[in-house]
């Protein structure tokens, strides 16, 4: 099945609210677990960049899991960030989680480089996937851990509908709609491997996680 792109930004207030209220406990908890598994023995500390942070659930989970980390969450949707900022304040993480409105590519981040870069479900939104990989190269300090998790495109539309029925049965209709179209917009592992090769990140690892996710991780080499 060929990829069907979807809008890069989720701008609607009700769409953002539905996403904020949706139950992502399983995949988001898994994100933190897989980060720890991918970098055994490493303690994430310092400034960590969360690309496509949405309403900041991953940013907050990462801050709780790694008390020595300060997270800069970046997203192009002010509607998403509104809910994220409310969550950050409600949980008392204002000193360690800062949310920033900007779109990629950008040069307008608080830090010129970061001690770690994470991203969940941003890649499939991008028309040009190199925007993500080049941003990672630009803002990662040498040997900084990089961890990306994203959806994987199913074999056909029938399988996409099956995954929606299986994993989003109780979700709001707008979440079901977005999930289905995100599946159609997702990349396949072989496509992501080609993207990494093009970006000069051939040493990054890629792994399929269950039926609908893949993860990419590694450390960007020292700049010349």
Helices and strands as residue ranges (DSSP letters): H 13-21, H 25-38, E 46-51, H 57-65, E 69-75, H 78-90, E 97-101, E 114-120, G 123-125, H 130-139, E 140-151, H 157-167, H 173-185, H 189-199, E 205-209, E 213-219
